[in-house]
């Protein structure tokens, strides 16, 4: 109902991963919405998504869960680092939020649940602490919003600063985190997110 209210066309519904894979083999879709714990248990949404990404690399994937778990997010980003998202069910209960999430995934962005992105920022592991400690408070704010999949313009709007200021902060973040200057900006943004994910893995 939320999807249709937001103006999206629902091409089909499936109760388990196998059925969804079969459905999307004949029905094209921009984004597949999966429950991380859908059948087959215990984490059928993740295993199903691996199959879908292999069969339909351009299709967006939105994972929904009741739980903000770093190990789930790690697996999500191992599946892909573009056109993919992980949101809490309770946070996408409005038409506006759900539609915004789907649009950003369709456009190739990574959309991470803000509470999880914040946790990654607030709890860096000791092995990554030295790198993260070099960032200023404002750079940490920018990196947190990057981890949520925000664009430069979106970050500038939320922090009430000019877009050029955000570009300078991001360049500084890339330099301080030691991200390769010869890589594409989107790739370096992904590497910045993975830095946080690895910090959680290291601490676990």
N, C-alpha and C positions, 0 to 999 in steps of 0.2 A: 504493500500500500504506500509506503514512504517513497519507494522508487518511482512508482507511477505518479504520485502527487508532485514529485520533483520534475516530471516531464521525461523520465527515462522509459525506454521500452524494455520490458522483461521478456526475454526470448524463451525462458523456461526455468523450471525449478527442479531440483534433484535432492533426494534425501541422503545420498551417499556418494562417495567419490567416484566409484565405477560408473554409476549412472550419469554423473556430471560429465565425465570424460566422453562417454558415448554421445551425450546430448550435444556437446560443443564440437564434436567431430563433424556434425552436419549443420549446426546452427551457429553462424558467426556472431561474435560478441566483442564489444570493446573492453569490458571488464568482467571478470568472474568474481563473485563474492563467495567466500568460503568461511566456514566455522573451523577454527583450528582443531577442535575436538570432534568434528563430524566423523561418521563411520567411513572407512573402517577404523576402529579404535586402535590406540589411544589418541593419535594425532593425525587422523586421516586427512584433514585439511592441508597439512604440510606435504604429505606424500602425494596427494592428488595434485597439488600445485606444481610439484616437480614434474609430473607427467604433462600437465597443461603447458608449462613453460617450454618444455622440450617440443611439444607438438605445435604450439601457437606462440612463438617467441614475442610477437607484437602485442599479445593480449595482456591487458592490465590485470593485476591480482590484488584483491582486497581481502585481508584476513580480519575476521572479527573474533573477539574472545572476551570472556569475563575477567581474564587475568592479564595483568601487565608483567610479563615474565621476560627477563633478559635472554634466557636460553631459547625462547620462542623467537624473539627478534633476531637472534644470531642465525637461526635456521632460515628465517624469512629472507634475510639478506644474503645467505648462501644460495638461495634459489635465484635471486636476482637483485640488482641494485638500481633498476629503473622500472617505472610503471608498476610500482608495488607499494602496498601499504599495510599497516598493522594498527588497528584501532580497537578500543574497548567498546563493547556493545552499548553500554550505558551512555557513552559520549556521542553516539551517532543516532540518537533518538529523534532528532529534528530533521525536517526536510532540508533546511539550509546547510547544516553540518554534513549530512550524508551526501548531498549534491556536490558540495565543495570538495569533499574527499574524493568522490568518484571523478570529478572533472580534473583534479590535479593528477590523479593516477593515470587517467586516459591521456593526459598531456605529457606523460613520461616522468613525473616526479616521484620521489620517495615520500610517503606520508607516514610519519611515526607518531604514535600517541604521545601528546605533550608530557604527560606525567612520567612516561618511561624515558623520554629524552631528558627530562629534568633530572631524573634519578641517575642517569648515566653521567651527567655533568657534575652532580653533587657528590658522587661516590667513585671517584677515579681510583684505580688500583695503584699500589705503590710503584709498580714497574712503569707506569705511565705518568706518575705524579710530577716528575721533574719537567716533562714537556708541558703538561697542562698548567703548571705553576708559572710558566713564563707568560701566560696570557693575562692581559689586563681584565678588569671586571667587565668592561664593555665588550671586549673580545669574547669573553665567556658568554655574555648575553647573546651576542651574534651567533656564536657556535651552537648554543642551545636551540636557537630558532632555525639555524641551518639543519640541525638534527631532526627537526620537525618537518623538514621538507619545504621550508619557506623560500620563496624567491628573494632576490636582492631587494626588489621593490616592496615586497611584503614585509621584509625585516625593517626596511627604512620607515615604513608606515607605522609599524608597531612600536618602534623606538623613537619616533618623531625626529628623525634626522634625515639629511639629504642622502640620496642614493649613492652619490660619489663617496660619502663618508663610509658607507657600508662596504663599498668596493675596496677602500683602503684597509678597513678592518679585516676583511676576508683575505686580502693579500698578505697581511701581517700574520694571520692565523696559519695560512699555508706555509709561510716561511718558518714560523716558530715550531710547527709540528713536523717540519722536515719533509713536506710533501713535494714531489718532483715538479720543478717548474716547467718541464717539457710536456706535462700531461694536460689534457683538456680540463677546463674549469669544472665541468660536471663530474669528471672522474675524481678530481681532487676533493670535491664536496663529499663524494661517497667515501673516500679514504678518511676524511675527517670524522664522519659518522662511525666508520669501522674502528677508528682509534678508541672511541668510547666503548664500543662493543667488546673490543679486546681487553680493555681495562676491567670490565666486569668479569670476563672469562678468567683473567689472570687472578682476580681476587677470589674467585670461586674455588 
